[in-house]
Every structure is written in C-alpha cells, then in structure tokens.
Amino acid sequence: MHDAWDRAGLTGPLRSEVLEPFLSGVLADGEFDTSDAFVRLLVRMFALGRPGLPERGIQALPEQLAAYARTLGVSIEMHRRVTGLRDTPTGVEVAVAGSDPVTALGAMVAVGPEAASELVPVPVPETHGLQTWWFATDAAPSTSGMLAVDGTRSGPLVNTAVISHSAPSYAPAGMHLVEATCLLPPVARKEHAAGPAESDVRRHLTHIWGADVSDWRLLRRDDIPHALPVQSAPLRPVSTARLSERVYVAGDHRDTASIQGALVSGNRVARALLADAGT
C-alpha cells in the first residue's frame, strides 16, 4: 500500500494524519503491508456506501437469516460443537461433541480462519488482531457520532467513537457508550497477553477527546486475536467454494477480509451447493 501511494503522489497531512490512522483501524494493520487493491476496494465501499449499526447489534444479522430459514422449514440447533468431518460413500459424517455423529448429504463449514483448519484441510491464514474497550459515561465527550482518530499517533488507539450517538440502544440506560479500539500486537496474540494497559488507553482518550475520562466506567474489553485475515499483495480474494465432493467452505478468509467478504463467500458456497444438488 505504501508503494502504491508513493507512486500516486499521495503525501502530506492527508495521508499521515487522516488516511493512515483511519485505515490502520479498518485494516487492523499498523505496518500497512495490505494489498493496495484491497485498500482501493474498501475506500470505494466507504465512498459509495452508507455506514451504519444495527439497532440490536451485528447479532441481528444471523438472527434475521435464521428466522427466515425457519419459515422455510429449516431446523437449527445451537450450542452443538462440531469436532470433525469425514467423507463417506453416502455423504458427510459430522462428529459432534457429546453426541452421536450426524450424517448429511453435504456440509458447509462457515467458521473463522483459526477454526476452519481444525475441521477441514485448509491452510491457516495469517490474521490481524483488534482490541476494543467499552466505556460508559454520563457526559459524552462530543456531540458527533463520527469516528475520531489521532493524527499524531501518540498512543495505542487507532479510533474511538461515541457509539450511543449512532446507536442509542447500545448504551446503558441514561448513559453514553464510547468505544476505543487499538491493534492487538502479534506478541500479545500469540502469548495471550493483554496488549495496551488501561492507563495508556485512558491517557490516549484524554488526548483525542480533550476531556477528563477518569470517571468513565469500563464495561468490558474485547480481545479479538483473529479479527481480520491478512490481505497481502498480490490480492487473491476468491477461493473455491467446494473443498471436496460434499464439503464446502465459506468465510471472509475465503474472499475479502470484511463482513461483505463473508456474505459474498457464503452466497457463493450456497449457490454451488444448490447447483451440485440439482435444485
């Protein structure tokens, strides 16, 4: 990405104080080794799209899909951990922890990149990690619902926002909700360390918002070591839908590292499965 921006003559404060800080959070990449083709794709989606947050959280998306599937007669079982898949002459045998195996005509593996390789023979992709801190406060540090970044890069945060300005339902009753996201360093991900300290996060929040954050109540911290698959150059976003005669694999690690990539991959796999089934 750096080389492509150099060739395009993209330099100065716009690059160093706006685009790089913003994209480091979007890509979960502080070194900017991401494919320029993927960066262009993301920028295009931001420019043409309309960012938003589901009122009931991202969980609303799979719940909506599940609700529609049930109207078509689909049976969905939760809290059943699949431990392995095995091709048989008549189908796929699915091993389930604490239960008898299930036999199916076909199986779609739609899990994260770190888990897919435990079920099927696919390579484990390199991933980037993110860590997000969630704070509740009586007084919002800004009236804006925009994402804030630090052009001086004087702390661990890559972005922060008053989420309750965009999605009031996310905040505790009568309070505002502020998110603060930083990159989860590779060492922290490998050794299950915590990453940046809370004191450093609060110091950086004070710098970005220009507000006293000492009385903000920490609600939780989410560490996501495999937040996004690395999108190195040259970009090869599309992987085959079918892994074997009856086993299919979907996920953003099989397309582009984004919710969009996961949806596109899932759609591609579903169409391939239906075509193979002759429906």
Helices and strands as residue ranges (DSSP letters): H 2-7, H 13-13, I 14-19, H 20-27, H 36-48, H 60-71, E 82-88, E 91-96, E 102-104, E 107-109, H 113-119, E 127-137, E 157-162, H 163-166, G 168-170, E 176-184, H 186-191, H 198-209, E 217-229, E 247-249, G 252-254, H 259-277
